[in-house]
Amino acid sequence: MYAKQYEITLPADYDMGIIRRRVADFGALLDDRAGLGWKAYLIRERGVLGSTVNQYAPFYLWRDTGAMGRFLLGGGGFQGIVRDFGRPAVHHWTPVATLTGPARAAEPRHASRRLTAVPEGRDLSGEDLAALVEGEIAGLRELAARPGVHSAALAVDPRHWQLVRLVLWAGAAEDEEATERYEVLHLSAPEAARLPEGRHW
């Protein structure tokens, strides 16, 4: 499994209706993509949900890394982003837990993301680092049990030592610790049912 996200930050006066139409026209193209757990088509709109920027920032959970490679490199869909917006940096993380929530049958409308740095220091090596991640997974379980949660994921970037928590919500994003909040324009989830449930390591 692999998690990835790219963020396309747009001008302050950009018409976000263009992105909404883009997703309405093309979002369903990945609804049956082999190897894709799910892709949430996320936007942040300036002045909405506390955002100071306009941004298109889709988040993916790939079940098959080969399928992700074909998407990025083999003409499998990413070329449209490169053509229209230039080539963005693609952030990527290794998932350590994925969970389904009580609202899994509903269409998610919002998402919350929390990015946190793993602190440096001898006290966070070995067993202490494992305990930190276990604590984050426990927090994810508590959050994923809330009535409005569709699904949730926790992943780590071991190059920059960063944790990302992404939660999809059927209603408002009730995540008090979120560093970003998004609107979900569409969810493609061809292999969501095949994603492992719970802790991955």
N, C-alpha and C positions, 0 to 999 in steps of 0.2 A: 504493500500500500504506500501511497505517497499523497501528501497534501501540497497544493500550490495555489498561489494567488498572484495576480499582477494588478497594479494600480495605475490607472490612466487618469491623471489629474488634468482637468479641463479649465479653460478660462472662467473667470468669475461671472461673466455675462453669457456663458455658453447656454444654449437652449437644450436643456436636458430631455426635452421631447424627442430630440434626435436619437438619443440612446434608448429611450422607451420604445420608439418605433423600430429601431434596429433589433431589439430583443423580441418584440412582438412578431417581427417578420422572420427572424432567423433562430430564435431561441430553441424551437422544437427540433432543430436539426440534430441535436445531441441526445434527444430523448431515447434513442435506441443504440447509442454508441457502445460498442463492446468494450469492456474493461473499465468503464467509468462507473464508479459508485454513485456519485452525484456532483452536479455543478449548480451552484447558486449564483444567479445573475444579480449581483449586488451593485447598488448605487448609493452614493452620498450626494445630497443636494444642498447647496449653500443656503443656510438659514433654516434648514429642516433637521429635526432631531439633533440639534446642537452642532451641526457640521458647519465649518468655515470654508469648505471647498466643494466644488463640483467634481465628482469622481465616479468612474466606472471601475469596479474592482471585483470581478468574478472570482469565486473560491471553488476549488475542485478537490474532491477526494477520489483519487484513482485507485481502483482495485488492482489493476495490472499496469506496472510501470512501462512495459513495452507499448501498450496502447497510449500511454501518456507521451512517450517518445515519438510515436507516429503522429500524434496530434501536433506536437511542437515542431517537428523536423520534417515530417513526411508529407506535408500538404494535407493534413487531416483536419484543418480548421483554423489553426493559429495564423495562417497566412493572411486571413481577412483582417485581423487586428493589426498586423504589421503593415499591410497595404494602407489602411485607413488612418492609423494613429502613430506609425513608427513602431520600432521594436522595443517593448518595455522590458525592464528587469523582471524576472519571474522569481518570486520568493518561494522557497520550498522547505518543507518540514517532513520529518518522519512521524507518522501518527503513533501515539502510545495508548490511546483509548478512543473508542467511538461508542456512542450510546443512542438508543432511540428513546423518545419521550412519549408522554401520554397523548400528545396531539399529532402523532405520526400520520394519521389518516387525513389530516387537514393540509391545505396548501399553505406553506410558510409565507408570511407577508413581511417579516422583519428579521434582522440578524444582529447579533452583537458579537464583537470581537474584543478580546483582551490580549494584548501583547505584553509580555513581561520578560525582563532579563533574568537569567539565572546568575545569582551573585557569584563573584569570584572569591577565592579564599580556600584555605586548607580545610575549613569546616564543612565545605560542600564537595568533598571528594568521596569516592567510593560509596559506602553505605549511607552517608549523609545525603548525597545527591539522589540516591534511590528513594530515600525517605521523603525528600522534597517533592519528587515527582509523584510518589504515592499519595502525598497530601493533596496535590493538585488534582489527581484522579478522584479522590474522595470528594473534593469540592465540586468536581464536574458531575459526579453522581447525584449530589444534592440538588444541583441546578437542573439537571436533566429530569428530575422527578417532578418539577413544577408543572402545573396543568397545561400551560401554553407552549411547552417545548415540543418541537417537531423532532429534532435530533441535535446532537452535540459531538464535538470532537476536540481532542487535545493532542498537540503535536509539538515536536522539538526540532530546532535547528542547531545541530551540534557544532557548526562552524562559528556562528555568532553567539551561541549559547542563549537562545531565546525560545520561550514557550509561546505558542499561540493557542487560544481557546476560541472556537467558533461555535455559536449556538444559533440555530434556526428557530423562529417563533411563529406560531399561528396568528398571534396578535401582537401587542406591543412587546418590545424587548425589555423584560423585567430583570435586567442584569445590572446590579448596582456597581459592579466593578468593571464594566465595559470601558475600553479606551476608544472604541469606535462603534457607531450604530449605523445600520444600513436599512434601506428598503430592498426587499427581494422582488424582482420583476418576474422571475420564472425559476422553476427548479426542474432540471433534467436529472432523473434518477433511475437510469436503466438497470443498474445492478446494486441499488441500495440494499436490497434484501439479502445480498450475498456478502455484505461487509461484516466483518467479525464484530460481535457485541462484547463490550467491556474492555478490560485491560489487554494490551497486545504483547506484553513482554514479561 
